[in-house]
Amino acid sequence: MRRSAPKPALLVLSIFLVGAGDDRITSGETSEVEQIEVIHRRRGWSSTASWDAVPWDRVQRSDAASVAEVLRRAPGASIRTNSRGQTLVFLRQGGERSVGTFYEGVPLDVPWDHRFDLGLLPATALGGAEVARGPVALRYGPQAAGGAVFLSARPVERPAELTLAAEGGEAGHQRGQGWAGVQLGTAWTALLAGERTVRSGEPLAEALAFSQPDRRLRTNTDARRSSALFRLHYGHEGTEFTVGALYGRATFGVAPEAHLDPRADRVRFWRYPHSQLVMAFANAQTELGLWRFEASAWAQSFRQTIDSFGSAAYARLEQRQQDQDESLGLRTRAAVLLGMHELSATFFGRGASHGELRTEGLGSRPLASEEERFVQADWSASVDYAFAGDRFGVEAAMGVAGLEPLETAGRASSGGLRGVNLTFGGSYELSNACALKGAAGTRVRLPTPRELFGTALDRFVVNEGLDPERVSSAELGLLCRGSFFSVQLTPFLRMTEGTLDQENIVVDGVTLRRRINLDGSRAFGVEVVGDLRLRPWLRLGGQVMGVDVRSTEGPDRRLTERPAVQGFGELVLGAQEGLEVAAELFAQSDAYGLAPEGLRSVDGGALLHLRAAYRINHPELGGAELYLRVDNLLAERLEPQLGLPLPGRWMRVGVILRL
């Protein structure tokens, strides 16, 4: 029997008032009030919508093996690993395909599906993580209707730096990390990072109903991941230039959905024997008088192989799908500063191809192969206006976005899709300690080619007549900051027309899924984000979000995987040197999942993580840290998605050397 959510845990989250630290700056050296005074013309980021950074000390304390684990601690964000094995980010319970993810200013996704497995991106490649949950500036391209995540590499701050880390633990967990940075003269810096992670599986919190012959480890959750990052940066007198490359490779299994009976239901028994990402990027920006020019270019190659088996024994291979995705993109922006006013124009363009080679009958003769190819182009253009006064600022933008399916593997296509986007925002400084800021906007979320034409190894029925979603959102935030605290309260509203969802459909006696447009949905919620430093050795922080998501088709039409309450709380005891003890609490309320018989309730719950560390710092030699952490100490079961619970109790020990 499933345990109900421990309700007192949700009350504890209100005590761990919400901490995202500083708005946009991970170093914590710039206050939010100071940031409100200027619209960050130099960085081109919206200051009127909710935009928060995960504090750097929280990133380090997470002991994360991937970016996904870091983003679990970001305001308004929830992380779920789906039945395909992809770990995705959701903002304010919106759709995962409406969130843009950017690394060093360039989009990090596979355009075929506008989703990217964050588990492929190593934490060693991360120096900062910033999350924009409200209306995002149009300059970031066509696929950020529901918010965006901005990731950046760790900067090189000393003439030479070296960080080495090793970690081991239960379930055969082993991880090694290395990061090296060097300053080359006064203008150039270079860094190189690498990581290797291996595990035998994920521990179980409790027994599962189906597809779980092992009582110790979750079925088919072993993994091997390797990654590397190179970055070269130049900065001098208003001109910056960056080139870099990111590489990730993984072999891993996908946990089968534990609520499905393989004797009666279609269950995914998948493995990824090969998954590889290679990305090269370049950024440049310069100032010429009143003008500022920016440009970003990138090339990305993603390859994966999906093996589909007939049972949880993973002995009989039935199907194999080999995917190959290539994309090239360019974003340019020109801005002119006229006193306190700024005008700018941005163009975003990207071309991408997706190829699939499917082979069936691998476990028995005869063999049958089918190859398909899809080509697309997506683009956007916008004009922006910004005003920054002494106490208030205003921003407005208008643009258009489009998707052009150029090749569709012979499937019927309704042609290109387009939409108009609008955003507006303002901020006002109430006092030296408090400010108001608000934003509103309406944007289209274009269906991806996979949603239009993909079948996912015969799991989906194609519905090429899908229309774009239109996401209209608004928010109003109050931010206050003192010498030992920061807090922000943000009510928000999101209205979605033509919400893309799924339904069950029976074809020849087999239950499949089909993507459909609902009339729409609406979400109303409140975020509380805060940080409290009572003593230099005592810190409290976290965030709580309550949101009511409903379909406009009626009270009986519920959306899946949208808990009404979710939150994160952190308690840290200790200083920068010596002993430090930290507790983290992750919680969410009940939700609904899609089962073969229809919607089913999914119990919420709370997970408690504990970490104890001892640090030694030396002003010249560097420092060392030894830590012990236990995730999900109480072995609670929590299912972000029906049939796919998070791991049970997991103990790890590690050491970090900083030279």
N, C-alpha and C positions, 0 to 999 in steps of 0.2 A: 504494500500500500504506500502511496505517496504521502510524504509529510507536507503538511500545510506550511505556508510561509510564517516565519516567526515575526508576528506583528510588532512586538516591541522594537525590533531592529529598525523598522521604518521610523519609529519615534526617535531613536538614537541619532538618526541622520539629521534631524532638525537641530540637535545639539552640535554635531560636527558641521556647523554652517560652512559651507561651501567655499572652497578656496581654489581659485584659479590663479592666484598671484597677480602679476602685473598684466596689463592689457597690451598684448603684442610683444613685449620685450621679455625674453626669458632670463636675462641677467638680474632683473629686479632692481635696476639702478634708476629707472624712470617711473615717476608716479603716474597714475591714471589721469589725475587732474592736469598735469603737465601735458599729457598726450591729447587731452580734450582741447587744449588751447590752440593747437595747431592741427591741421587736417592731414598731416603727414604727406605733404605734396611730394616730398622727395621719394618716398617709398610707394606712393600711388595706392595706398590701402584705405578703404573706407573707415572713417572714425565714428560714424553715426550708428552703425549696427553693432550687435553683440559680437565682440571679437576678443578672445582671451587666449593667453598662452598657458601651457602646462609649465609650471616653474621648473627650472633646471634641476634643483635639488630633488624634486619629485621624480623627474625622469631618471636620475641616477639611482634613487632609492628603489625604483621599481624592479631593478635587476632584469629588465626586459630582454628577451631574445629577439623580439620583433617589434616593429612600430605599432602593431595592433595592441600589444600589451600596454604600451604607453598611452594610447588614445582611450583606453578604458577609464583613465583618470581625467579626461577632458570634460569640461562643462557641456551638458546637453548631448553628449555622445554615448552611444551604446555600440558594442561590438558583438557580432554574431558570426559563427561559422556555419554555413548552410550545408545542405545535403550533397552539394558538389565539392565540399572541402574548401570553399573560398571563405576567407575571413574578411568581413566587410564592416564599414563604419556607417552608422545611421545617426542623423542629427535631428533632435526633437521629434523622434518617432516618424520622420519622413522616410521616403523610399531611398534605398541605397544607391540607385542609379541617378538620383537627383543631387548627389553630393559630389563635388569636384575635389580631387586629391592632387596636390601639386608638390613637387620636390624641386627645390632650387628654382622655383618660378615656372616650371614646365609641367604639363599635365602628366599624371602617373596613372594610366589606365590602359585597358585594352579596348579600343574604340568599337570593336564588334559588339561588345556587351556593356561598355562603359562601367566595367567593374574591374577591380584589381585586388588580388589576394595580398593583403597587407602582411601576411605571414612570410612573404618572400623578401620583404624589406628589413634588413637587420637593424637592430637598435644602435649598432656602432656607426651607422650612417647618419645618425640623428644628433643634431645639436640643439634643435628647437622644434616645438610642435605648437601651432596656433590654430584655433578653431573659430570660424565665423559661422554663426548659426542663423543670423537674420538675412535680410536681402543683401546679396553679395554684389559688389561692383560688376558691371557688365563686361569690363575689360578682361575678365578671366575666362571668357569663352562661353560656348553655348550650353554646357552641361553642368551648371552649378546653380540650378534653380532652388535647391533646398539647402544651400550652405556649402562651405568649402573647408578643407583641411590644408594647411600650408606647412610643409616640412622643410627644414634647412639643415645643412651640414654643420657640424661643430666647428667653430672658428679656431684658428691658430692664434693664441694670445701671447706666446712666449717664443724666444728664439728657437727652442727645440723642446718638444714634448713627446712623451711616450707613455701609453697606458696599456697594460696587459691584464687580462682577467681570465680566470678559469673557474668553472662551476661544475659540480656533480651532485647527483641526488637519486632519489627513488625512480623506479620505472626505467632504469638504464639511461638516465639523463646525463649528458656530458656536453659542455659548451666551452669553447675557447674564443677569446676576442683579442684583437690587437688594434691599436690606433696610434698613428705617428704623424706629427705635424712639425713643420719647420718653416721659419721665416727666411726668405731669400732676398736679402737686402731690405730696403725701406718700403718697397711697394708690392713685392711678390710673397705669397705664401703657398705652401703645398701640403696636402695631407693624403695619407693612404691608410685604409682601414680594411680589416677582414674578420670573418667570423665563421665558425663551424659548430653546428648543433646536431646532436644525435639523441634519439630517445627510442625506447622499446615500445612505448605506448603511453596512454594516459590512465592514471589510477581511477577506479570507480568510487562513486560516493555511496551507491547502493545497488542492489540487484536490478537488472533490467528485464523487461518482459520477453523480448525477442532478439534473435541474432546476437546473443551474448553467451557463447560457450565458456568463456574464461571469466571467473569471478573476481579476478585480481586486476586485470587491465581491460580497458575499453577495447572492443573488437576493432582491429584494423586501424589503430591510431599511431603506429610507429612512423618515424620521420627521420630524414637526413637532409640537412640544409647547409649550403655553403654560400658565401657572398663576399663581395669585395667592392670597395669604393675608391676612386681617385678624383681629386679636385685640385685645380690650380687657379689661384685668384690674384688679380692685379687691381690695386686701388691707389689713385693719386690725383689730387686736385680736381675732384668732381667727376672723374672718369673711373669706371669700374669695368672689369672684364673677368669672366669666369668660364672655364671649360672643365668638364668632368665626365666621368663614365661610371656606371653602376652595373654590377653583374650579380645575378642570383641564380642558384641552381638548387633543385630540391627533388627528392624522391619520398613519397609519403602515401599513406592510406587515408581513406575517407570512412569515418564511422557510419555504419548503416543506421537508418532511422529506427529507433528502438520501439516505437509504438506500432510499427507495421508487422503483421504476421506474414512471413514469406510464403506460407502455404496458400494465402488468399490474396495478398496484395503485391504490387510491384515495388520491390525494394532495390535501391541502388547498392550494389556491391562493387564499389569502384576502388581502383588504385591508380596513382600517378607515378609510373616508373620513370618519367622524365618531365620536368617542368623547368624552363629556363627563361630568364629575362636578361636582355642586354640593352642598355640605354646610354646614349651619348648626348650631352647637352652643352649649350653655350649661351651665356647671357652677356649683354653689353649695355651700358648706359653712360651718357655723357651730357654735359651742360655747355651750351653755347649762348652766352648772354642770358636773355630771358627764356630761352628755349631749353627743353630737356627732351632727349631722345632715348628710347629704350627698345631693345630687341631681344627676343629669345628664340632659339632654334633647337630642335631636338630630332633625334632618330631613335626609334625603338623597335626591337625585335623580340617577340615572345613566341615560344614553342612549348607545346605540352602534348603528352600522350596519355590518353585515358583508357584503361583496361577495365572492362565490365565482366564480372564473374557471375556464375549461376547460383552461388550460395555463400553463406558466411564462412565456409571452409576455404574459400579463395583458391580452389584447386582446378576448376574448369573454366577456362577463358572462353567467353562467348563472343564478345565484340571488342574491337579496338578502334579508337578514334584518335587521329593525329592532327593536331591543329598547328597552323603556322600563321602568325599575325605580324604584319610589318606596318609601320606608320612613320610619317614625316610631318613636321609641323613648324609653323612660324607665327610669332606674335610680335607686332610692332606697335609702338605708341609714341605719339608726339604731343608735348604739352608746352603751353606758353603761360608764363606767370606775369600777370598784369596787376601789380600792387597786391591787394589781398584776394584777387580773383585768379582762378586758373581754368583754362580751357584745354581740353585734350581730345584726341581722336585715337581709336584703337582698332586694329584689325587682327583677327585670329583666323587662321586657316590650317586645315589638316587633311591629308589624304591617307587612307588606310586600306589594306587588303586583308582578307581572312580566307584561309584555305582549310578544308577538312577532307581527310582521307579516312573512310570507314571500311573496316574489314569485318565481316561476319562469318560465323561458322568455324572459328579458330579451334574450338574444342572438338569438333567433328566435321567431317566432310559433308557437303561441298563448301568451298570458300567462295565468297562474293565480296567484291570491293566496289566502292562508289566514291568518287572524288567530286568535291564541289568547291566553288570559288565565289567570293563576294568582294566587291570593291565599293567603297563609299568615300564621300567627302563631306566634312562638316565645317562650318564657318560661322563667324559672327563679326559684326561691325558696330561700333558705338561711338557716341560723342558724350563727353562728361563736362560738367561745370561744378566748380567748388569755390566757396567763399569762406575765408577764415578771418573772423573779427577778433576783438580782444576778449569777448565773453561768449560769443556764439559762432557757430559755423553752419553752412548749408551745403548740401551736395545734391546733384540731380544728374540723371543720365537717361539716354534713350538709345535703343539699338534694335537690330534685327539679327536673327539667327536662322540657320538652315541646315538640313541634312539632305544629301543627294545620294540615293542608292544607284550606283553606276552599273554594277553587275550583281545579279541575285540568283545565280545558279539555276536559271530557268523558271523560278517561281514568279507568280504574278506580283506585280508591284503597282501601287497607286501613284508612284512618282515621288518627286521631292516634297519635303515638309518644311514649312517656314513659320515663323512667328515673330511678333513684335514684343520687345521687352522695355519696361520702364522701372526706374527706381528713384526714390527721393528720401532724403534724410536730413536731420538737423541735430545740433547739440547746443546746450546752454549751460554755462557755469553759474550755479546758484550761489556758491561761496568758494572759499579757498579749499574746502573739504568735500563739497558735493556738486554733482552735475547731473543734468538730464540729457539723455540722447534718445532719439527715436528714428525709425526708418520704416518705409513701406515700399512695396514693389510688386510687380506682376511680371512673371516670366513663363516661357514655355519650357516643358521638359519633353524633348523629342524622343519618340521610341527608338531604341537601338535596333540595328539590323538583326541581332539575335532575337529580340522580342518579335520582330516582324516576320522573320524567315526561319529561325532556328527550331529544331525538334528535340535536341538534347538526348540523343540516342533513343529516339522513339518514345520519349516521355511526354512530349507536348504535341498538340495539334496546332498547325500554323493558322494564324489569323492575321493575314497581311493587311486587313482593313483597319488596324489600330490607328487611333488619332492621337495627337500629342496631348499631354496633360498641360493644363495652365495652372501654375502655382502663384497665388496672390497671398502676400504675407505682410504683417505689420507688427511692430513691437515698440514699447516705450520703456526705457530703462532708467533707474535711479542708481547712481554710483556715489558712494561715500567712502572716504578714506581718512584714517587718523594715524597717529604715530605707531600704534600697535595693532590696528585692525584695518580690514577693507571688506566692504560688502556691496553687493549689487542685487537689485530686485528688478526682474524683467517679465512683465506679462506679455504674451505674444498670441497672435492669431494667424492661422494659415488656412486658406480656402483653396481647394484643388478641384478643378473641373476636369471631367474625363479621367478620373483616377484609374490608373492601370493596376489591375488585380488579376487574380486567377480564379477559375472555376473548374470543377470536375465535369468530365464529359465521358460517356460510355460509347466506345467505338468497337463494334463486333464483339461485344461482351467483355471488353477490357476497359478499365477505368483509366483515362488519361486526363491531362490538364490542358486548358486553353486560356490564353491571356485575353482579357476583355477590358473594355472601358466601362467603368461605373459612371453614374450620373455625376458623382463627385463625392468629396469628403471634406470635413472641416476639423480643425484641431485648435483647441484653445488651452493654453497652459500658462504656467508661471515657473520661472527659474529663480532660485536663490543661490548666489555664489559668494563665498566669503572666506576670509582668512583672519585668524586671531593669534597673536603672539603675546602671551601673558608674561613670559619670561624668556630670556635668551635660550633657555633649555626646554621650553614648553611651547609647543605650537599645535593649533587646531585648524583644520581646514576641510573643505569638501564642497559638495554641491547637491542640491535636491531639485528635481523637476517633477511637477505634477502636470499631466496633460490628458485631456479628454479628446479622443479621436473617434469620430463617428462618420459613417456613410450618410450622405443626404438621401439615399434611397429608402431609409426607414430605420427604426431602432433595431430590427432583427438582422440587418446587414452589417456585420461587424468586420473590421479589418484585422488581419492576422499580425501576430507578434508586435502588438502595441501595448505594453503595460502602462497603466495609468500613473504609476509613481516609480521613479528610479532615482538612485543617488549614490554618492561616493563620499565617505568620510575618512579623515586621516588624523591620527594623534601621534605626535613625535616628541619623545623625551630624550634630551641629550644635546650636546654642543657639537662643534665642528671637529673636536678631538676627544678621544676617549670613547666611552660606552654610549651607544645610542640605541633606543628601543622604539619601534614604530608599529602601529596597528592600523590596518586599513579595513574598511567595511564597504562592501558592494551589495546593493539590495535593489530588488524590483518587485512590484506587485504582480498579481495574476494577469494573464493575457489569454488570447485565443490562438489556436493553431488549426491548420487545415488538414483533416484526416479524411480517409476514403468515405466515411459516412457523413462528412460535413465538418462544421466547426466543433472543436473540442477545447474545453478549458485547460489551461496550462498553469500549474501552481507557480507562484512566485517564491522568493526566498531571499536569504542573505548569506554572504560568504565573508568570513573573517580571516584576514591574512596577518601574520605576525613576522617581524624581522628584528633581529638583534645583531648589531655590528660594533666592532671595535676599530677605531682609527688611530693611526700614528702619522703625524705630519712633521716634516723637516723643511725649514725655509730654503735650503739649497738642494737637498737630495730628492725631495718630493714627498711621497707618502705611501702608506699601505693600509688596506682595510680587509678585515676578515669578518664574514657575515654568515648567519644562519637564518633561513626563512622557512616558514611553513605556510603554504597557501591552503585555503579552505580548512582551517584548523578543526572545525566542528564537523567536517565531512557532510555538509548539507548538499542536497540536490537542488540545482537551479538550472532551468531550461530556458535559455534565451529563444530557442526555437523548438517546436514540438518534436520529441524523440531524440533530441541532440543535447543532452545535459553537459554542463561544464565538468571538468575533472574533479575528483574527490580530493582528499587530503594528500598534499604533495610536499615532501621535505627536500630542501636543497641547501648546500653549503658552498661558499665561494670565497675567492681571494682576489683582490684588486691591487695592482702596483701602479703608482703614478710617478714617473721619473721626469 
